[in-house]
Amino acid sequence: MPAEAGSSREAGAARFPAEVTFGNACAALEQATAGLEAGQQEFDLSACRHFDSSLVGVLLELARRASAADGRCAFVGASANLRKLCGLYGVDEMLFGHGAPSAAAANLPRP
């Protein structure tokens, strides 16, 4: 990822940018894919504070691309709000593992 998108690596994880929305989701995916192709397996989401459901799609596609290349990727540092959003879509365990909070565990109201 380019420096302006927060590419500094802490503990070996490539950092996602502070904002991932519909307007820049494709660019964020391509930047992360470049890291994946360079051997990066861990992606730091701690800087992501302004996002919409496009970020969930980016993470799912990045995981799919890693799997298609017989690899894997891990996402660390996700905020509680991002985890709740992923829970609403039912992909929290897929993206963050079995310890991820589900929508019910996040105390979200039931319909």
C-alpha positions as CSV (number, residue, x, y, z in Angstrom):
1,M,0.0,0.0,0.0
2,P,1.3,3.5,-0.7
3,A,2.7,5.6,2.1
4,E,-0.3,8.0,2.0
5,A,-2.6,5.0,2.6
6,G,-0.7,4.0,5.8
7,S,1.7,1.5,4.5
8,S,4.0,1.5,7.4
9,R,4.2,-2.0,8.9
10,E,3.9,-2.7,12.5
11,A,4.6,-6.2,13.7
12,G,4.7,-7.4,10.1
13,A,1.2,-6.3,9.2
14,A,0.3,-4.1,6.2
15,R,-1.9,-1.3,7.3
16,F,-5.2,-0.5,5.7
17,P,-6.0,3.2,5.1
18,A,-8.1,5.2,7.6
19,E,-11.0,5.4,5.2
20,V,-12.4,2.6,3.0
21,T,-15.7,3.5,1.4
22,F,-17.4,2.9,-2.0
23,G,-15.3,5.7,-3.5
24,N,-11.9,4.1,-2.8
25,A,-12.7,0.4,-2.2
26,C,-11.3,-0.8,-5.5
27,A,-8.0,1.1,-4.9
28,A,-7.8,-0.3,-1.4
29,L,-8.3,-3.8,-2.7
30,E,-5.7,-3.5,-5.4
31,Q,-3.2,-2.0,-2.9
32,A,-3.8,-4.9,-0.5
33,T,-3.6,-7.4,-3.3
34,A,-0.2,-6.1,-4.3
35,G,0.9,-6.7,-0.7
36,L,-0.6,-10.2,-0.8
37,E,1.2,-11.0,-4.0
38,A,4.5,-9.7,-2.4
39,G,4.0,-12.3,0.4
40,Q,2.1,-10.2,3.0
41,Q,-0.3,-12.4,5.0
42,E,-1.4,-10.1,7.8
43,F,-3.4,-6.9,7.4
44,D,-3.8,-4.3,10.1
45,L,-7.2,-2.7,10.2
46,S,-6.6,-0.6,13.3
47,A,-6.4,2.7,11.3
48,C,-9.8,2.0,9.6
49,R,-12.1,4.4,11.3
50,H,-14.3,5.7,8.4
51,F,-15.8,2.9,6.4
52,D,-18.9,1.4,4.9
53,S,-19.9,-2.0,3.9
54,S,-17.5,-1.8,1.0
55,L,-14.7,-2.6,3.5
56,V,-16.4,-5.9,4.2
57,G,-16.4,-6.7,0.5
58,V,-12.7,-5.7,0.2
59,L,-11.8,-8.0,3.1
60,L,-13.8,-10.9,1.7
61,E,-12.3,-10.5,-1.8
62,L,-8.8,-10.3,-0.4
63,A,-9.4,-13.5,1.6
64,R,-10.8,-15.1,-1.6
65,R,-7.7,-14.1,-3.6
66,A,-5.4,-15.4,-1.0
67,S,-7.2,-18.7,-0.9
68,A,-7.3,-18.9,-4.7
69,A,-3.5,-18.6,-4.6
70,D,-3.3,-21.4,-2.1
71,G,-2.4,-18.9,0.6
72,R,-4.0,-17.3,3.5
73,C,-4.4,-13.9,5.1
74,A,-5.3,-12.6,8.5
75,F,-6.9,-9.4,9.6
76,V,-5.9,-7.8,12.9
77,G,-6.8,-4.7,14.8
78,A,-10.5,-4.4,13.6
79,S,-12.6,-2.0,15.6
80,A,-15.7,-3.1,17.5
81,N,-17.8,-1.3,14.9
82,L,-16.2,-3.2,12.0
83,R,-16.6,-6.5,13.9
84,K,-20.3,-5.6,14.4
85,L,-20.8,-4.8,10.8
86,C,-19.2,-8.1,9.8
87,G,-21.4,-9.8,12.3
88,L,-24.5,-8.3,10.7
89,Y,-23.4,-9.8,7.3
90,G,-22.6,-13.1,9.0
91,V,-18.9,-13.1,8.0
92,D,-17.2,-12.2,11.3
93,E,-16.0,-15.8,12.0
94,M,-14.8,-16.1,8.4
95,L,-12.7,-13.0,8.6
96,F,-11.6,-12.9,12.2
97,G,-11.8,-16.5,13.4
98,H,-13.9,-18.3,15.9
99,G,-13.3,-15.8,18.7
100,A,-15.0,-13.0,16.7
101,P,-18.1,-11.5,18.3
102,S,-21.3,-12.4,16.6
103,A,-24.1,-9.9,16.1
104,A,-25.9,-11.4,19.1
105,A,-22.8,-11.1,21.2
106,A,-22.4,-7.5,20.2
107,N,-25.7,-6.7,21.9
108,L,-27.4,-5.7,18.7
109,P,-31.2,-5.5,18.8
110,R,-32.9,-8.5,17.3
111,P,-35.5,-7.9,14.6
